[in-house]
Amino acid sequence: MPNRPTLATAAALAAATALVLPTAAVAESSTGTEGLRAGTLAVQDHLQELQNIAESHGGNRASGTPGYQASLDYIKGQLDQAGFTTTVQEFPSLGGTGKNLVAETPGGDANQVVMFGAHLDSVGDGPGINDNGTGSAAILQAALDYAAGGETPTNKVRFAFWGAEEEGLVGSTHYVESLTEAERGKIAAYLNFDMVGSPNAGYFTYDGDDSDGVGAGPGPEGSAQIEQLLNDSLSAAGAPAEGTDFDGRSDYGPFIEVGIPAGGTFTGAEQSKTPEQAEKWGGQAGEAFDPCYHQSCDTLDNVDTQALERNFAAITNAVKAYAAQFPQP
């Protein structure tokens, strides 16, 4: 997650339709305890692999480096083996070539696409295991688990692993700008997961309905339903969420700029946890949610496994729900 000025969100609310889901079904859509634990352990295995890659490539996985390429190759291999249709999209980045990896289900209505995204690159100063190995590994395993279930989705589900986020959302911006207006209109929702295992974790969902009344205002129509679905999942896991503003600091930014409904979860970066948050969620008040943010100590030891499991459950729930449910206008 880069330090980035707020993006304007006043673009026209385009042709994307809202997803209206029955939130009462959230608990039933989750995996069982055994399956959730197995999935979380698999996420940790992916994180170990990303750390091994960084250690073998100069200590980082920054966009345009061999460490990034090895990370992309690893994730692409997993998705190819599971039967996803994968595409590597190249784009110019700081005088070099950046890469996005996009994977989608073979089945599902191509006119109703639900996207899940996370940036794959680290900063140059560290391996980026919480930021953002956690988001990448979690949506990867959610995709693999969904494929293993053998269901044919109603809607096409697309997973994106963005390059050059740390350089200013370059990969996701290129992706959205490369779409035609008709292609953008087929994306019914975009869910973003950037840092979902912070060691002094908070539990935040993007404030789609602007109920907090802070900052940039509500997301495009349909964002409130995404927020509610994720809030219900986290509450069911024992972690009632707070809202966080659409401040443009992650890869949802280019999507909401063109009117695509968006949401996601976040466990906090360099900001300090308040006493009220520590009372609600545990952890240390007055300390950063992630004291290793953008540093070399952002390793596997910097990940809170309970926060990772709770967020993975929310992601898994959302993949199952949005794959099955037709968007409603």
C-alpha positions as CSV (number, residue, x, y, z in Angstrom):
1,M,0.0,0.0,0.0
2,P,1.6,3.3,-1.1
3,N,1.4,6.7,0.5
4,R,-0.9,8.3,-2.0
5,P,-3.1,11.5,-2.1
6,T,-6.8,11.0,-2.1
7,L,-8.3,10.2,-5.5
8,A,-11.5,12.0,-6.5
9,T,-14.5,9.9,-6.5
10,A,-16.9,12.2,-8.3
11,A,-16.7,10.4,-11.6
12,A,-20.0,9.6,-13.2
13,L,-21.7,6.5,-11.7
14,A,-21.4,4.4,-14.8
15,A,-23.2,1.3,-16.1
16,A,-22.0,-1.1,-13.4
17,T,-24.9,-2.7,-11.6
18,A,-25.2,-3.1,-7.9
19,L,-24.9,-6.5,-6.2
20,V,-27.7,-7.0,-3.7
21,L,-27.1,-10.1,-1.6
22,P,-29.1,-11.7,1.2
23,T,-26.9,-11.0,4.2
24,A,-28.7,-13.5,6.3
25,A,-27.0,-16.3,4.3
26,V,-23.5,-15.1,5.2
27,A,-22.9,-17.6,8.0
28,E,-24.2,-20.5,6.0
29,S,-21.9,-19.6,3.1
30,S,-18.7,-19.9,5.2
31,T,-16.6,-23.0,5.2
32,G,-16.7,-25.3,8.2
33,T,-14.2,-24.9,10.9
34,E,-12.0,-27.7,9.6
35,G,-12.1,-26.4,6.0
36,L,-11.4,-22.9,7.2
37,R,-8.4,-24.0,9.2
38,A,-7.0,-26.0,6.3
39,G,-7.5,-23.0,4.0
40,T,-5.7,-20.7,6.4
41,L,-2.8,-23.1,6.7
42,A,-2.6,-23.1,2.9
43,V,-2.5,-19.3,2.9
44,Q,0.4,-19.5,5.3
45,D,2.2,-21.9,3.0
46,H,1.8,-19.4,0.1
47,L,3.2,-16.7,2.3
48,Q,6.2,-18.9,3.2
49,E,6.8,-19.4,-0.5
50,L,6.6,-15.6,-1.2
51,Q,9.1,-15.1,1.7
52,N,11.4,-17.8,0.2
53,I,11.2,-16.0,-3.2
54,A,12.1,-12.7,-1.6
55,E,15.1,-14.2,0.3
56,S,16.3,-15.7,-3.0
57,H,16.0,-12.4,-4.9
58,G,17.7,-9.7,-2.9
59,G,15.2,-9.5,0.0
60,N,12.2,-8.1,-1.9
61,R,9.5,-8.7,-4.5
62,A,9.2,-5.2,-5.9
63,S,7.6,-4.6,-9.3
64,G,10.0,-5.2,-12.2
65,T,12.4,-7.3,-10.2
66,P,13.2,-11.0,-10.4
67,G,11.5,-11.4,-7.1
68,Y,8.3,-10.1,-8.5
69,Q,8.5,-12.2,-11.6
70,A,9.1,-15.3,-9.5
71,S,6.0,-14.4,-7.3
72,L,3.9,-14.0,-10.4
73,D,5.1,-17.3,-11.8
74,Y,4.3,-19.1,-8.6
75,I,0.8,-17.8,-8.4
76,K,0.1,-18.3,-12.1
77,G,1.3,-21.9,-11.8
78,Q,-1.2,-22.6,-9.0
79,L,-4.1,-21.0,-10.9
80,D,-3.3,-22.7,-14.2
81,Q,-3.2,-26.1,-12.4
82,A,-6.6,-25.4,-10.9
83,G,-8.1,-24.8,-14.3
84,F,-8.4,-21.0,-14.3
85,T,-7.9,-19.0,-17.5
86,T,-4.9,-16.8,-16.8
87,T,-3.5,-13.7,-18.6
88,V,-0.4,-11.7,-17.9
89,Q,-0.9,-8.0,-18.8
90,E,2.2,-5.9,-19.4
91,F,2.3,-2.1,-18.8
92,P,5.0,0.6,-18.7
93,S,6.2,1.4,-15.2
94,L,9.0,3.8,-14.2
95,G,10.9,3.2,-17.4
96,G,10.5,-0.5,-17.3
97,T,7.8,-3.1,-17.8
98,G,5.3,-4.0,-15.1
99,K,3.0,-7.0,-15.1
100,N,-0.5,-7.8,-13.8
101,L,-1.8,-11.4,-13.5
102,V,-5.5,-11.9,-14.1
103,A,-7.3,-15.2,-13.7
104,E,-10.9,-16.0,-14.2
105,T,-13.3,-19.0,-13.9
106,P,-13.9,-20.8,-17.2
107,G,-17.7,-20.7,-16.5
108,G,-20.0,-18.0,-15.4
109,D,-21.8,-15.1,-17.2
110,A,-19.2,-13.0,-18.9
111,N,-21.6,-10.1,-18.8
112,Q,-21.7,-10.2,-15.0
113,V,-18.2,-10.3,-13.7
114,V,-17.2,-10.0,-10.0
115,M,-13.5,-9.2,-9.3
116,F,-11.3,-9.9,-6.4
117,G,-7.9,-8.1,-6.3
118,A,-4.7,-7.7,-4.3
119,H,-1.4,-6.1,-5.2
120,L,1.4,-8.7,-5.5
121,D,4.4,-6.3,-5.4
122,S,6.4,-5.4,-2.3
123,V,8.3,-2.2,-1.6
124,G,12.1,-2.4,-2.4
125,D,13.0,-2.4,1.3
126,G,11.5,-5.7,2.3
127,P,9.7,-9.0,1.3
128,G,6.2,-7.5,1.8
129,I,4.6,-10.5,3.5
130,N,1.8,-8.6,5.2
131,D,1.9,-5.8,2.6
132,N,0.7,-7.4,0.5
133,G,1.5,-11.1,0.5
134,T,-1.4,-11.6,2.8
135,G,-4.0,-10.2,0.4
136,S,-2.5,-12.0,-2.6
137,A,-2.2,-15.4,-0.8
138,A,-5.7,-15.1,0.6
139,I,-7.4,-14.5,-2.7
140,L,-5.3,-17.1,-4.3
141,Q,-6.4,-19.8,-1.8
142,A,-10.0,-18.6,-2.0
143,A,-9.8,-19.1,-5.8
144,L,-8.2,-22.6,-5.4
145,D,-10.8,-23.7,-2.8
146,Y,-13.6,-22.5,-5.0
147,A,-12.3,-24.4,-8.0
148,A,-11.8,-27.5,-5.9
149,G,-15.5,-27.4,-5.0
150,G,-16.4,-28.1,-8.6
151,E,-19.3,-25.6,-8.8
152,T,-20.1,-23.7,-12.0
153,P,-20.5,-20.0,-11.1
154,T,-23.5,-18.1,-12.1
155,N,-21.3,-15.0,-12.5
156,K,-17.8,-15.1,-13.9
157,V,-15.3,-14.6,-11.1
158,R,-12.0,-12.8,-11.9
159,F,-9.0,-12.6,-9.6
160,A,-6.4,-9.9,-10.2
161,F,-2.8,-9.7,-8.8
162,W,-1.6,-6.2,-9.4
163,G,1.9,-5.0,-10.2
164,A,3.4,-1.6,-9.3
165,E,0.8,-0.7,-6.6
166,E,3.6,0.6,-4.5
167,E,4.6,2.9,-7.3
168,G,1.1,4.6,-7.3
169,L,-1.5,2.0,-8.3
170,V,0.1,1.8,-11.7
171,G,-1.0,-1.8,-12.6
172,S,-4.6,-1.5,-11.5
173,T,-4.9,1.9,-13.2
174,H,-3.6,0.5,-16.4
175,Y,-6.0,-2.3,-16.3
176,V,-9.1,-0.2,-15.8
177,E,-7.9,2.3,-18.4
178,S,-7.4,-0.5,-20.9
179,L,-11.0,-1.6,-20.6
180,T,-13.6,-0.4,-23.1
181,E,-16.7,1.3,-21.6
182,A,-18.7,-1.9,-22.4
183,E,-16.1,-4.1,-20.6
184,R,-16.2,-1.8,-17.5
185,G,-20.0,-2.1,-17.5
186,K,-19.7,-5.8,-17.2
187,I,-17.8,-5.6,-13.9
188,A,-20.6,-5.7,-11.2
189,A,-18.2,-5.4,-8.3
190,Y,-14.6,-5.1,-7.3
191,L,-13.3,-6.3,-3.9
192,N,-9.8,-5.3,-2.8
193,F,-7.7,-7.0,-0.1
194,D,-4.5,-5.1,0.9
195,M,-2.9,-6.1,4.3
196,V,-5.2,-8.6,5.9
197,G,-2.8,-9.9,8.6
198,S,-1.3,-6.9,10.5
199,P,0.3,-8.0,13.7
200,N,-1.6,-5.5,15.9
201,A,-4.6,-6.0,13.8
202,G,-7.7,-3.8,13.3
203,Y,-10.7,-4.9,11.4
204,F,-11.8,-2.4,8.8
205,T,-14.1,-2.5,5.8
206,Y,-14.3,0.2,3.2
207,D,-17.2,2.6,4.1
208,G,-19.3,2.0,1.0
209,D,-22.4,3.8,2.3
210,D,-20.5,6.7,4.0
211,S,-22.2,6.0,7.3
212,D,-19.1,7.3,9.0
213,G,-19.4,10.6,7.2
214,V,-15.6,11.0,6.9
215,G,-13.5,11.9,3.9
216,A,-14.3,11.0,0.3
217,G,-18.0,10.1,0.6
218,P,-19.8,6.9,-0.4
219,G,-18.6,4.5,-3.1
220,P,-20.5,3.9,-6.3
221,E,-24.0,2.4,-5.9
222,G,-23.7,-1.2,-4.7
223,S,-20.7,-0.5,-2.5
224,A,-22.9,-0.5,0.6
225,Q,-24.0,-4.0,0.0
226,I,-20.4,-5.2,-0.3
227,E,-19.5,-3.5,3.0
228,Q,-22.5,-5.1,4.7
229,L,-21.6,-8.6,3.4
230,L,-18.0,-8.3,4.7
231,N,-19.2,-6.7,8.0
232,D,-21.5,-9.7,8.6
233,S,-18.6,-12.1,7.9
234,L,-16.2,-10.4,10.3
235,S,-18.9,-10.1,13.0
236,A,-19.6,-13.8,12.7
237,A,-15.9,-14.5,13.2
238,G,-15.9,-12.4,16.4
239,A,-14.3,-9.2,15.0
240,P,-16.9,-6.4,14.5
241,A,-15.6,-4.1,11.9
242,E,-15.2,-0.4,11.7
243,G,-15.4,1.6,8.5
244,T,-12.4,3.0,6.7
245,D,-12.6,5.8,4.1
246,F,-12.2,5.3,0.4
247,D,-9.1,7.4,0.5
248,G,-7.5,6.1,-2.7
249,R,-4.6,4.4,-1.1
250,S,-5.1,1.0,-2.8
251,D,-6.2,-0.6,-6.0
252,Y,-9.9,0.0,-5.6
253,G,-9.2,3.6,-6.5
254,P,-9.3,3.2,-10.3
255,F,-12.5,1.2,-10.1
256,I,-14.5,3.6,-8.1
257,E,-13.2,6.4,-10.4
258,V,-15.3,4.9,-13.2
259,G,-18.3,4.0,-11.1
260,I,-17.7,0.3,-10.3
261,P,-19.0,-0.7,-6.9
262,A,-16.1,-1.6,-4.6
263,G,-15.3,-2.8,-1.1
264,G,-12.8,-4.8,0.9
265,T,-11.1,-5.4,4.2
266,F,-8.0,-3.9,5.8
267,T,-6.2,-4.6,9.1
268,G,-4.2,-1.4,9.4
269,A,-0.9,0.0,8.4
270,E,1.3,2.7,10.0
271,Q,-1.6,4.4,12.0
272,S,-1.8,3.8,15.8
273,K,-4.5,1.7,17.4
274,T,-6.7,3.6,19.8
275,P,-7.6,2.5,23.3
276,E,-11.2,1.9,22.2
277,Q,-10.0,-0.3,19.4
278,A,-7.6,-2.2,21.6
279,E,-10.5,-2.9,24.0
280,K,-12.7,-4.1,21.2
281,W,-10.1,-6.1,19.2
282,G,-7.3,-6.8,21.6
283,G,-3.7,-5.7,20.8
284,Q,-1.7,-2.7,21.9
285,A,-3.2,0.8,22.1
286,G,-0.8,3.5,21.0
287,E,1.1,1.1,18.7
288,A,1.0,0.9,14.9
289,F,-1.3,-1.7,13.4
290,D,1.8,-2.8,11.5
291,P,5.0,-1.6,13.0
292,C,7.0,-3.2,10.1
293,Y,5.0,-1.4,7.5
294,H,7.3,-0.9,4.4
295,Q,10.3,-2.3,6.3
296,S,12.6,-5.3,6.0
297,C,10.9,-6.9,9.1
298,D,7.7,-7.4,7.1
299,T,8.2,-11.1,7.1
300,L,6.1,-14.1,8.0
301,D,6.7,-13.3,11.6
302,N,4.9,-10.0,11.0
303,V,1.6,-11.7,10.3
304,D,-1.2,-12.3,12.9
305,T,-2.7,-15.7,12.1
306,Q,-6.0,-15.0,13.8
307,A,-6.5,-11.8,11.7
308,L,-5.5,-13.7,8.6
309,E,-8.0,-16.5,9.3
310,R,-10.8,-14.1,10.0
311,N,-10.2,-12.1,6.8
312,F,-9.7,-15.3,4.8
313,A,-13.1,-16.4,6.0
314,A,-14.7,-13.2,4.8
315,I,-13.0,-13.5,1.4
316,T,-14.1,-17.1,1.0
317,N,-17.7,-16.1,1.9
318,A,-17.7,-13.3,-0.6
319,V,-16.3,-15.5,-3.4
320,K,-19.0,-18.1,-2.9
321,A,-21.8,-15.5,-2.5
322,Y,-20.9,-13.4,-5.5
323,A,-20.2,-16.3,-7.7
324,A,-23.7,-17.7,-7.1
325,Q,-25.9,-14.6,-6.9
326,F,-27.1,-12.7,-9.9
327,P,-26.5,-8.9,-9.5
328,Q,-29.7,-7.0,-9.1
329,P,-30.1,-3.5,-10.7
